[in-house]
Amino acid sequence: MELIRDRKAWLQGAGATCNLPPEKVTRARRLVLLGAPGVGKGTQAELLCTKMRACHLSTGDIFRAAKSSQACNLTPALDAALQFMKRGELVPDER
């Protein structure tokens, strides 16, 4: 079964729903994958998503979806983040 993952729904706030059919869950879990760019977080997240039938959302997904949204649909925080992104300032500080 091909699953559709529309991350734009997450920009709609708390009312957003995951479009994966729910399975009976005995305990809710949230996994956070951390690591440098290019180490495979997205690959592992997709594998976990398929195996556990979980929703996968990344900050990159949020920024890409926000970039194509109308300005009136953005929160002040997302709008500010997009301005940083446009200036090339939304990068990790590796001190």
C-alpha positions in Angstrom: 0.0 0.0 0.0 1.4 3.4 -1.0 1.2 5.9 1.8 0.7 9.6 1.2 2.6 11.9 3.5 1.4 15.4 3.1 3.5 17.4 5.6 1.6 20.7 4.8 -1.2 19.5 7.1 1.2 19.9 10.1 1.3 23.7 9.5 -2.4 23.8 10.3 -1.7 23.3 14.0 -3.1 21.0 16.6 -6.0 20.0 14.5 -3.8 18.3 11.9 -4.1 14.6 11.5 -1.8 11.9 10.2 -3.2 10.2 7.1 -1.8 6.8 8.1 -4.5 4.4 9.2 -4.2 4.0 12.9 -3.3 0.7 14.5 -4.3 -0.3 18.0 -1.6 1.3 20.2 -1.0 0.3 23.8 1.4 3.1 24.5 1.9 6.4 22.6 5.5 7.2 21.7 7.5 10.0 20.1 10.9 9.4 18.6 13.3 12.2 17.9 16.2 11.4 15.6 19.2 13.8 16.0 22.3 14.0 14.0 24.4 16.0 11.5 23.0 16.6 8.0 23.4 13.6 5.7 23.9 10.9 8.4 20.6 9.1 7.5 18.0 10.5 9.9 15.5 10.8 7.1 16.2 7.3 5.8 15.8 5.8 9.3 12.7 7.8 9.9 11.1 6.5 6.7 12.0 2.9 7.7 10.5 3.5 11.2 7.4 5.1 9.7 6.8 2.1 7.5 7.6 -0.5 10.1 5.7 1.2 13.0 3.0 2.9 10.9 4.0 6.2 12.5 3.9 9.7 11.2 7.2 11.2 10.1 7.9 14.9 10.2 11.2 16.8 9.9 12.0 20.4 10.4 13.1 20.5 6.7 9.6 19.3 5.8 8.1 22.1 7.8 10.3 24.7 6.2 9.7 23.5 2.7 5.9 23.4 3.2 6.0 26.8 4.8 8.0 28.2 1.9 5.2 27.3 -0.5 2.4 28.5 1.8 0.7 31.8 1.7 2.1 34.4 4.1 -1.2 34.8 5.9 -1.1 31.1 6.9 2.3 31.3 8.6 2.9 31.8 12.3 5.2 34.6 13.3 7.9 32.1 14.2 7.7 30.3 10.9 7.8 33.6 9.0 10.9 34.7 11.0 12.5 31.3 10.3 11.8 31.7 6.5 13.4 35.2 6.6 16.5 33.7 8.2 16.5 30.9 5.6 16.3 33.4 2.7 19.3 35.2 4.1 21.2 32.0 4.5 21.4 32.3 8.3 19.4 29.2 9.2 22.4 27.0 9.6 23.9 25.2 12.7 26.4 27.2 14.7 29.4 24.9 14.9 31.6 26.6 17.5 
